[in-house]
Amino acid sequence: MIPTKPNASDAYGQRLLSALKADILFQFKQGFYFVYLILSLFYLIVFYQLDNLWLSYIMPIVLFMDPSVLGLFFIGGILLLEKEQGILSLMYVTPLRIWEYILSKVISLCFISLMAVLLISIIAYKDNVNYIYLVVGVILTSVFFTLCGFLVATRSKSVNDFFVKIIPWMMLLILPCFLLVFYPNLVVLGLIPSVASLKLVWGAYHPLSFLEFIILVLYMTSLNVILLKYTYRIFQNKMVLE
């Protein structure tokens, strides 16, 4: 029997899967899942005190903030910790590719956010929810903010330096979302990535046309792809090569 040559795509998939398992295990050991379980229970207790009318406004904002904060803040701590431990400097002597490393971090953090969001929404919200809109919105939101956290971390010398630099980014990305309260029909606001992400999550609890949903998804997906490529280049030059 003639042995077959391993498919390159299979090798890529195996490396990414192995990295993903390692990241999830690391995050579990570091208490990420425990923290989010406690946080989810806290939200559930608070949300059970509110009627569905208030929940329909409060819940999408809270569920939008969850992957936003997780992506921005947690990824910086993880990257800079691994940099201090010398893990990044070993990347060129391992089979793991840089883009696989980045994707593993993005997917693993997205998984935590998605599980927490679904747990809270399914248990606490009793009216109809468009879970397709919700899942897509949370995934695109998590990917965008995690990649933004990557970019800030690559320009940070330490964890403390990262937290100092991330605050202006947080304000720049989150504050425009409050403009939706005063200008809910202003189309141009949808060009701001954080606002577009919030609209997707908001649309799971309030009417959102399928056409607008598709436009927002295509916009955020394109933006995330561009951001991923830019993150790859900056991460390689700033954190791996240096």
N, C-alpha and C positions, 0 to 999 in steps of 0.2 A: 504494500500500500504506500503510495507516494504522499508524504506529508504536505499539507497545504500551508502556504505562507500566510501568516496572520494579517488580517485586514487592518490597514492603518486606522480606519475609523473606529474599529473595535478597540484598538490600543488606546486611542484618545478617550473613548468612552470609559474604558476600565480605569484609566488614570484619574479622570474627572470623578468617577464614582468612588474611588478609593479616597481621594482628597475630600469629597463631600462627607463620607462616613467619618473621616478623621476630624473634620471641623464640627460636625454634629456632636460627636463624642466629647470633644474639647469643650464645646459650649455647654453640654450637659454637666460635665464635671465642674465647670466654673460656676454653675448655678444659674445659668441663663433661663433654663426652663422652669426652675423653681421660682425665680423672681417673677416670671411672666404668669405663672400659675397663681401666685399670691396677688399680683396686680389684676389679673382677670377676675378673681374672686372679689376683690375690692370694687371693681367696676360693676359687677353683678349686684352686689349689695346696694350700691348707690342707685343703679338703674331700676331696681325693683321698687324703689320709693317713688318713682316717677310714672306718670301715665304715658300712654303711647304717643300722645300729641307732642309732649315735650321730648320724648325719646327720639322721635323722628327728626328732630333738629339737633339734639345733643349727641346722639349716638354716631352719626356719620362723621362729625367733627372729631370726636374722641378716637374713632377707629381710623381716621385719616392720620391723626397725630401719632398713633402707635408705630406704624412702620416708618414714619418720618423720623421720629426721635431715635428709634432703634437703628436705622440705617446710618444716620449722621453720627451718633455718639459712640455706639458700640464698635463700629468698624475701626475707628481711630485707635481705640484702646487695644484691639486685637492686633492690628498691624504694627503698632509701635512696640508692643510687647514682644512680638516675634522678631522684630528688627533688633531689639536689645539682646535677645537670646541668640542672635546669629543665624536664625533659620533662613532669612531671606538671602544671606550671602551663600548659602549652600544650594540655592535653587538651580544654578547652572551645572551642578554635578549630579543632579537627580533627573529622572525622566520627566518629571512634572513640568509642563509648560506654564509660562506666565499667565496666559489667558485662562488656562485651567484653574490656576490658583485664584485668580480674580473671580471667575464664575462660581467656584466652590464657595467662596465667602458670600457672594451675592445671594446664591440659592439657599444656603443654610440659614442666613438671617431672614430671608423672605419666608422660609418655611415656618420660623417661629412666629412672625407677625401674622401669617395667614391662619395658623392654628388658633392663635389667641383671638383674632377677629371673628372667626367662625364660631368659636366657643361662646363668646360674648353675645353675638347677634342671635344665634340659634336659641340660646337659653332665655335671654332677656327680652327680645323683641317678638311680640305676638302677632303683629300685622304682617302683611305680605312684604317680602323682600326679594328683589331681583338678585339672586346669588351669583349669576353670571357676571353682572355688572360689578358686584362687590368683589368677587375673586379677581377679576381682571384689573379693577382699579387698585386693589391692595398690592398686587404683584408689580404693576407698573410704578406705583408710588414707592414701594420698597426698593426696587432696582434703581430708580433715579436718585433717591436720597443716599443709598449705600454708595453709589459711584461718586456722588458729591463728597461723601465722607472720605472715600479713597483719595480724592484729589487734595483735600485739606491735609490729610495725614502725610502725604508724600512731601509736603512743604513744612512739616512740623519736626522739631528736633527731639521733643519729648511728649509724654502724655499731657503734662501741664500746659505746654506750648500749644498742643492740639486743642485743648478745651478753651484756651484763650482765643484762638483763631476761629473756632467753629461757631462762637456766639454771633458774630456779625453775619455769617452765612445763614444761620438759623433765622435771624431776624429778616434778612433779605428775602428768604424763601417763604417764610410763613406769614409775615405781615400782609403781603398783598392779598392773602386769602380772606382777610377781614373786609376787603373792599366789596366782596360778593354780597355782604349784608346790605350795603347801601346801593350797589349797582348790580343787581342780580342778572339783568338782561344785557349787560355790556359785553358784547362779543369779544372785544379786543383783550379782555381779561383772560380769556382762554389761552392766549399765547404765552402767558406766564406758566411755566411747567408745574409749579406747585398748585396753582389755581385749576389747571386742567386735570391734575390728579384728584383734587378735592371734588371736582365736578363729577368724576367717574364714581367715586365712593358715594357722593351725595345722590347720584342717580339711582342707586340701589334702593333708596328709601323714598325718593320723590320722582315725579314724572321726568323722564329724560328720553327724548326721541331716539329711535334706533340710528338715524342718520347722524345726529350729534355724537352719539356714543361711538360710532365707527370713526368719525373724524377725530375725536379725542384719542381713541386707541391708536390710530395710525400716526398721529402727531407725537404721542408719548413714546411709541415704539421706535419711530425714526430717531427721536431725540436720544433715547436710551442707547441705540446702536452707535450713534455718533459719539456719545459720551463714553461708551465702553471702549471704542477704538482710541479715543484721546486718553482715557485713563490708562490703557495698556502702555501707550508710548511714554507717558509721564512716569508711571510706576516703574517701568523698566529703567529709565534714565536716572531717576531720583533715588529710588530705594534699593534696586537690585545691583545696578552697576556701581553706584557709589559705595 
